[in-house]
């Protein structure tokens, strides 16, 4: 019974931070909603007028939509890899942060694939992908991998929530509407903390942790093979699969740190999201930045040393300060060195500097994904003569920007909605007592 009292007190304390929405939250909700309305108008414009309203043309057939797709799938690694690995290793300090990581995984995996649909153009023919997709195509592999990954991520999040749903179902002190309590009752699935139930749930979480990690690796490896199996400069590389995986974990860790900082600052969760959590994740960010920097150096060193004219043409564009040079140096150099310095030097390493390092890393990784896609497509092997510059060079239109910002707005809106229905801090994992037989006897 002591377990139940302590857990319910913690639950009420955490939910007190997420009570009635404040004025600032209402304003943010309205602003994000307006951005989403603008994105819907942009989508309507694209459907009615076609892809001519985007910057994609004959040469650059992919643009910012594919960049956003890779980016959102990448940050989904925050939950899959971090929470999965830390769960398997039974790392105690993981408990307050894993719920945020798991939510990032589910939300970003739902948003990312939408950008693929925006590239398709003819949404009325969408059914042809499952009906007539060629198994030889890496794109077909990608659809199957992402679908499986999303299903596994949702199941992993749900299993981690079962104990908390049981606590919310049985907490009579919390002022929860009956309809919400009925939902919690169904989601708790008759879980009362019986030793056998606890054992089975722990085993299920362990199994899902072991499954979700290779699933995440497979998803981003398949995504990398879509590029690597194409004979184009900058893409046809054997290191793309591990390169993409490391980049995804790197950006996912950075997004997790930023989300932790927002929740800690705005909702006053200093007791749970402590400085040690930021420092531990900062060290992980430091290691990942070093590995990612090594892969980046290897990629461009081998291309430069090979001296193939088609490959070098792309490299020269990336190094040219009048072309993509400023963005390249920010993404490839600043996006690695600055986070390593801010997260690695002990006397300047704190919550704020680690968060700043994460913001730089996220910005650098988005730009890096852009530099992977666009410069290559702007460098055809057999350029068409007398082609208008706008058909060769890609520029982002307002439609693409609105749909990009719409995806970011939906990401934040999902978070704002989710935290009203589930505790952002896993109470049942933090408050653990092996013996609470009195509570079991009372309920049964």
Residue, then its C-alpha position, 0 to 999 in steps of 0.5 A: x500500500x505504501x507503494x501506491x501512496x507514494x506513486x499517487x503523490x508523485x503522479x499528482x505532483x507531476x500532473x500539477x505542472x500540467x494543469x489548466x493550460x496557461x495563457x502562454x500555452x493557449x497562445x502557442x497552441x493558436x500560433x501553431x494552429x495558424x501555421x498548420x492552417x497555412x500549411x493546409x492552404x499550401x498543400x491545397x495549392x500544390x494539389x490544385x496547381x501541381x508541383x510547378x508551385x514547388x522548386x522541384x524541376x527536371x534536374x532537382x526532382x527531390x527537394x526540401x520534402x526529402x530533407x525533412x523526411x530524412x530529418x524527422x526519421x533521424x530524430x526518431x532515434x532519440x527513443x529507439x536507440x537511447x531508451x532501448x539501449x539504456x533499458x537493456x543496460x538497466x541504467x538507472x538515470x534513464x528513467x526520468x528521460x525515457x518518456x520524452x525520448x519515446x514520445x519524440x520517436x513516435x511523433x517524428x516517425x508519424x510526421x516524417x513519411x508525410x513528406x514522402x507523400x508530398x513528393x509523390x504528386x499524384x496522391x490519387x495513385x497512392x494505392x499503387x505503392x502497396x499494390x504494385x511496388x517492386x520488391x527490387x526497389x529500396x523505396x519499397x523496402x523503406x515503406x515496409x521498414x518504416x511501417x514496421x518501425x512505427x508500429x514497434x515504436x507505438x507498442x514500445x511507448x504503450x508498454x512503457x505507459x501501462x503502469x502509469x495508466x494503472x496509477x491514473x485509473x486508481x488515483x481517486x484524488x486526481x480530478x480526472x473526468x470520467x471519460x478520461x478515467x474510462x480510457x485509462x481503465x481500458x489502456x491499463x489492461x487489467x494491470x494491478x501490479x501482480x508479481x506475475x504481471x510485473x514480470x511479464x511486462x518487464x520481459x515484454x519491454x526488454x524484448x521490445x527494446x531488443x527489437x526496436x534497436x535493430x529496427x531503427x538501424x534497418x530503417x535508416x540503413x534502407x533510407x541510406x541505400x536509396x541514395x547509395x544504390x544510385x550512381x550519382x556523385x556524393x551518393x554512391x558510397x559504401x559508408x552511407x548506411x552507418x553514416x546515416x545511422x550515426x547522423x540520426x542518433x546524433x541529431x536525435x540525442x540533440x533534439x532530446x536534450x532540447x526537449x528536456x530543457x524546454x520541459x524542465x524550464x517551462x514546467x519546473x521539472x528540476x527535481x526530475x530532469x537534473x543537471x546530471x541527465x544533461x551532462x550524461x547526454x552531453x557526453x553521449x552527444x560528444x562521442x557521437x559528434x566525434x564519430x560523425x565527424x570521422x565519417x564526414x572526413x572519410x566521405x570527402x577525403x575519399x571523394x577528393x582523393x579519387x579525383x573523378x571529375x563528376x564527383x569533384x564537381x559536387x565537392x567544389x560546389x560544397x567548398x565554394x564560398x560563392x555556392x554552398x561553402x558557408x552552409x557546408x562549413x557550418x554543417x560539417x565543421x561548426x556542427x561538429x566542433x562547436x558541440x564537441x567544445x561546448x559539451x566536452x570542456x568540463x569548466x563550461x559544460x552545464x545545462x545551458x551550454x549543452x542545450x546550445x550545443x544541441x541546437x547547433x547540432x540540430x541546425x547543422x544536421x538539417x543543413x547537412x541533409x539538404x547538402x546531401x540532396x540538392x547539390x548532387x541533383x544540380x549536377x547531372x552527368x549529361x546536362x541539358x543544353x539551353x535549359x533555364x537556370x530555374x530548371x537546373x538550380x533549386x530554390x525553395x518556394x513559399x509552398x515548401x516552406x509553409x509545409x515544412x513549418x507545418x510539420x514542425x508545428x504539428x510536432x509541437x502540437x502533438x507534444x502539447x496534446x500528449x502531455x495532457x493525457x500521459x505523464x511526461x515523467x514515468x512515475x511508476x518507474x521512478x517509484x518502485x517497491x517490490x512488495x505492495x501485496x496490500x494494494x493487490x489484495x484490496x483491489x482483487 
